[in-house]
């Protein structure tokens, strides 16, 4: 039996029961939604839950991603069924409007689905949130939120198990959930100092997951251009502010074009800046069409979720967050440097 994994606490048990009874009607139309710029946990938990509903006997389930995502996630079982909202906006809106139940995974406010925010709000479907980000927003009919878990994928495993359906988890579902946990913990290097996470992972391995194989599918996927962009970013575009224990990388549109940048090529890049000794805050600034995308990472108690909320109209976790700046790249960097030098805490 599970030694550390004791299931969701009493308060949550009522909610699990609620979800369980809601899932008794297999004829209803269910829509699973991931957040914009979906990461490994968003896609992994969405496809894991999708597989689970299929195993349970649901036949009208759609999975929607607001926009395209990186190709290193395309191996996941069920990936070909994911609808990309930006590819087919009309049908996406129809599906959301006709849904009986909407399950939002790995985000906790409709705004994180960007252009789908309004349709989601307007839909009369029963709305479920399963997530691990801090400060869940109102507007959901059922909230399963736990900020202590490594990932939404771990939470999905727990929900399925608590509903008594562990036996329905196939190898394919396990692979999706494993991918979510691996990517959200930086391959078990943060947000997982909890025996329960490893116990869930042990169960997924029992289901037939080949960790080494999946690791290569996820991480050993660089194109030559992506590898050279990484080298260029570190040697030419990295700035260090030792007195503020801060390091950051900035990439203009021209930089990105030079390396024929593809979606996902800068995934994980910000973490390199954090690997410098004594650096506690790392940032990546990327020039987009009408804004600068900001990714923030920190170590320890330094709260980049707050930094992202207060200065970059975004959010995330204490040690990993993101947002946007609508200043020019130069002004964005100047403001950032001033901010970290004066100390924003
Ligand atoms: Mn996550």
Boltz pocket constraint, residues with backbone or C-beta under 6 A from the ligand:
constraints:
  - pocket:
      binder: B
      contacts: [[A, 41], [A, 42], [A, 106], [A, 132], [A, 150], [A, 151], [A, 152], [A, 184]]
      max_distance: 6.0
